[in-house]
Amino acid sequence: MKTPLLIAAACLLALLSTVGAALPYPILPPLFAADAANDLNHFLGLPPKLLFGIALSINPLGLLIGSTLLGPLSDRFGRRPILLASAVGAAVGHAITAWALVQQSYPLFIVARFITGLLEGNAPVARAMLADRLEGDLRVQALSWLNGAIYTGWLAGPLLAGLTLGWGITVPFWIAVIALLLAATLIAIALPRETPSTLTTSWLQVARKKHAFHLLRTPSLRQLFIIQLAYTCGVTAFYEFYPLWLVEFAGYHSKGIAWMTAALCGVMTLSSLVAGRPSQLMPLERVRFHAYFAAAAIAIVGLGNAWLGLAAIILFGFPNAFYNALLPSWCAERFGHHGQGAVMGLISTTFCLANIIMAIIGSVLTLIDTRLILLLGAVMSTWAAWRIGHWQRELAELDSRKMEAV
């Protein structure tokens, strides 16, 4: 097995899964804002905005559950079969989505989007696969490139939809189907067949007893979860509400927001290409530094100055890309014995959970002032950075005691 092919397969799958999740963003609003009533935007006579909200949130819900379960399932059944099944299954989900749009079937559309999200939550499996087979600086670089592929997907998804919608509303989804099937083919070529496990646990037993949150019984992983949740709450506060800030404080409209988002994704993608380079600093020390840097960028946006805020939005991509490259690699070294799939699943699931939490809190705080949710996010990320420093010392003391005992 050639390492470049392995990394390419993981990055391609991560890219296409993210593209699939981001595809509907420019497609759904016109469908549910259309003057002409149809079975899709007036299902059961419900308000179109309510139907739109459900349609927009159902895929991230699937991603949340998929991120929790697919990683541990790959620990039990192997990376290759789970990656192949999730890629092919997501392709089928996109095909059903296209069919639901043609039939104007809202229930089928919702089910298809949920299943697609569930199967596109395979980023933890791709991370675990790289963590299994790579070591040292190459592992850090590969995980960094994987993150770059994910960031690119969030940019490429809406662009793909916008460029191909002119040929028909279902065309973007059929392109996603073809691309995912090609990715599955590459995975089948790049990954050798794994030795069948001798364990007898079923997939249902794994889902019930080995999901990512099962790791919270371990004190050190519980600390990781708390720190990661605090940091990602700050990040998701930024992601979810900087577009509203752009409207209120910088006078931006849809086109301007799109260009700012493209610039941010571009910075994160380029930063990911160099984030895995060797450094004299300890990994957690670098993680702490970049968490402080990201918190500062969020705080600057929250203060409301237009020009400083615009610069901070773009520059935020640099520390966030480094943080997301370094932390999974360190976790793979420190906690890999718990199962790489479960550990990577915990990291991804925490981000999904933070999205939900900050969306709820932000919906209240923005009624007062949009800057409040951004400043709250900055405080939470700052606390996470501070806690990383203390945790680093606690882990060093624990390791020292273990060495003395030996």
N, C-alpha and C positions, 0 to 999 in steps of 0.2 A: 504494500500500500504506500503510495507516495504522499508525503506530508502536504505539499501544495494542493493536491487534488482534494485531500481531506478538508483542509481549511476553506478551499473554494466551495465545496459542497455545503459546509456549515453556513458560510456567509451568504450563499445564494438562497438557501432555504430561509434564513432569518430575514433577508431582504424581501423575498416574495411573501412571507407571512405578514410582514408589516405593511407591505403594499396592499395586500388583501384587506387588512383591517382599515386602512386609510382610504380605500377606493370610494366608499359611499359618500364621503363628506361633501364633495361638490355635486353629487347626483341626487341625494335625498331632498335637500331644501326645495328645489323647483317642483319636485313631485308632490310634496305635501302643501306647497303654497299655491298650487295651480288653482285657477278659478273654476275650471271644469271639475265637477265632482265625479269620482269613480269609486270602484270597490276598494281601491288601495288607500286613498286618502280620506274616505268617509266610511270606513269599516264600522258596522253596527251603529252608524250615525254619530260616532264619537268625534270630538273636535280634532281637526287635522294636526294642530300643534301638539296635542296629547299623543296622537299616533306617531308623530315625528319624534317626540322625546323617547318613546318606547323603542322605536326603530333604531335610534342613535345609541341607546344605552345597552341594547341586548347583546351586541357583539363584544363590548368590553366585559360584560358579565361572563360571557363564555371564555374570554381570555383569562379572567381571574380564576375560574374553576380549572381551566386547562393548565395554567401555570402551576396550580397546586397539585394536580394529579399526574400529569404526564412525566414529570421528572422522576418521582418515585416509581412509576410504572416501568420506566426505562431501566431503573436500578434492578428491577426484578426480571423483566423479560428481554432486556438488551436495548442498546441505543438504536441499532439498525432497524429492527422491526417497528419500533415506536415511531421513528422518524419517517419511515416509508409509509406506515399506516396514516400518520397525521398529514403528510403531504398529499397523498392520494385522497384521503377523506376531505381535506380542505378544498381540493379541486372539485370533488363531487358537490360540496357545499356551495361553491360559487356557481356551478352549473344549475343547481336547484334554485339559487337566488335569481339567476337569469330567467328561468322558467316561471318563477313566481311573479316576476315583473311583467312578463308577457301575459300571464293569466290574470294579472291584477289581484292576486290572492294575498291579502295581508297576513293571515295566519301562517301560510306557507313561507312567506318572506321572513317573518320573525323566527320561525323554527330554523330556516336555512342559515340566517345570520348568526343565531346562537350556536348551532353546530359548527359553523365555520370558525367562529371565535374560539370555541372549545378546542378545536384541532390546531388552530394557529397559535395556541399557547405553548408551542414546542421550543421556544427559545431556551428554556432551562435544559432541555435534552441536548440541544446543539452545544451549549456551553459545557455540559457534563462530558460530552463526547470529546471536545478539545482538551478538557481538563484531564480526562483519562489517558489520552494518547500523547500529550505533549508535556514538556517539563521546562522549568526555569524561565529564561527571558522569552523563549519562543512561545511558551504558553501565554505569557502576558501579552505579547504582540498579537497572537491569534485571537485572544478574547477581545483585545482592543479593536481589531479589524472587524470582528463580529458585531461589536457595538456600532461601528461605523456603518455597517450594512443596515442595521436596524434604523439608525438615524436617516440614512438615505431613503429607506422605505417610506418613512413618514412624509418625505418630500415628494418621492416619485409616485406614490399612490394617487394623490389628488391631481398631479400633473398628467398621469396616464389617463385618468378619467376625463379630464378636461380636453385632452388632445383627441380622444377617440369617441367621445359622445356624439360627435357629428355623424358618425356612421350608424348610430343606433344605441339605445339606452343599455342594451345587454352586452354590447361589444367589449367594454372594459372587463366584465366578469368572464367572458369567454377567453380573453387574452390571459387573465389570471389562471384559468383552468389549464391552458396549454403550458404556461410557464411553470406551474407547480408540478405538472406531470414530467416536464423536463428535469426539474430539480430532483424529483423522486428517482428518475433514471440515473442521474449523476450520483446520488446517494447509494444506489444499488451497486454502482461501479466502484465508488471510492471506498465504501465500507465492506470489509470482508464479513462473511457469515460468522456469527458468534457461537461459541460452544453452548448448547442448550443448558439452561440452569437445572440443577437437581432439586430446587425448591418446589414445594407442592402448593404454595399459596396461590389462590386465584386472583384475577384482576380485581374482583370485588373486595377481597380481603385486603389487598394492597391499598385500594381507594379508601377503605374504612380505617385502616390501622397504620398505614405508612405514608399518609399524605404529608405535605411539607410542614404543616403546622404541628405535626407529631414531634418535630425536632425541638419544639419549645420546652419540652420536658428537661432538656439539657441546659444547665445554667448559662454556659458560655454562648450557646446559640440563642438563648433567650435575650442575652445582652445584645447580640448582633441584631436581632429582630427589633429591639427597642430603638437602638441607634439608627438602623436603616429606616425604620418607620418615621422617625423624627426628621432625618435628612430628606427623605422622599416626600414627606408632607410639605416641606419647604419648596422642593422642586416642582411638585404638582400644583401648588398654589401659584407658582410662577407660570407654568405651562398653561394652566386653565384660564388665568385672568390677565396675563399681559396683553392679549388682544383687546380686552375691554379697556384696559389702561391706555392703549394706543388710540382708541376712539375718543376717550374722555379728555386725555391730557396732551395728546400729540395731534389730534384732529385727523386721524387716519380713517380711511374707508377700506372696503374689502380688498382692493388691489394693493394698497399700501401694506396692509396686514400680511397679505400673501408674500410680498417681497421681503418683509422683515422676517417672516417665518423661513423663507428660503435661505436668507443670509445666516440665520441662526443654525439651521440644519447643515449648511455648508461648513460653518466653523466647527461644529461638532464632528462632522465627517472627517475633515482634514486633521483635526486634533487627534482623532482616534487612530490615524495612521502613524502617529509618532508617540502616542501615549505609552506604548509598550517598550520603549527604549530603556536600557539599563540605567540605574541610578545608584549613587552611593548611599542615599537615604533609605531607611527601613520602609517597607511597604505601607504600614499603618501610619507612619509619620507623613508620608506623601499623601495618603488618603485624607488625613486631618487637615493638611495645608490646603488642599483643593476644596474641601468642604467649607473652610473659612472663606476662601475666595468666592465660591458660589454664593454663600450667604451674603457676602458684601454686595455682589452684583444684584441680588434680589432686593436688598435693602435700598440700594440706590434707585432702583425703579420705583419702589414703594414711597420714596420721598417726594416724587411727583415732578421733578424738574425734567422738562421734555427732552432737551438735548443730552443731558447726562444719562437719562433713562434709556434713550435709544441706543447709546453706545453700550450701556450695561446689558441690554437684552442680547445684543450680538456677542459680547465678550463672555457672557454666562456660558456659552457653549464650550469654551476652553476648559475651565475647571470641571464642569460636569462630565465631559467626555473622559478626562483623566480619572476622575473618581470612579466612574462606571467600568473603566478598564482595570484599575488596580484592585478594587475591593473583591470582585469575583475570583481573581487569580489568587489573592491571599487566602480567601476562604477555601479555595480548592486545596491549598497546601495544608491549612490548619484543620479543616473539618471534613476532608475527603473520605475519611473512614466511616462517616455516617451515611455515605452514599452521595456521589456527586450530583445525581439527578435531584435528590431531595433537597440538598443544600442550595443548588442553583434555583430550584423551584421556590424555595423560601424567599430568596432575594427578589425574584420576579413577582411573586405573589404579594410581597410587601409593597411594591410599587403600585400594583393594581389596587390594593386596599387603601393606600394613601390617596389615590385618585378619587375614590368614593368619599372618603372622610373630608377632604378639602373642598370637594364640590358641594357637599352639604353645608359646611361651615361658611364657605364663600358665598353661597346663595343668600345667607343672612347678612354677613358683614358688608357685602356690596350694596345692600339697601341703604347703608349709612355712608360708606365711602370705599371705593375699590382699593384704595391704598392700604386699608386696614388688613385685608387678607394677604397682601404682599408683604407687609411688615411682620405679620404673624408668621408667615412662611420663613422670612429671614431669621426671626428669633429661633424657630424650631431647628433650622439648619445650623445656626450658630451653636445651639446647645448640643447638637449631634457632634459637631467638630470638637467642642470642649470635652464631651464625654469620651470620644475616641482616645484623647490623650490620657485620661485617667484609666480607661480600659486597657490601653497598651501597657501601662505600668503594672496593672493587676495581673495581666497575662504573663509579664516577665517574672513577677514574683512567684506565680504559680509554677512556671517552668523551672525556676530556680529550686523550688522546694522539691519538685519531682526528681531533678538531677541529684540533689542531696540524698533523697531517699534511695536512689539506685546505688 
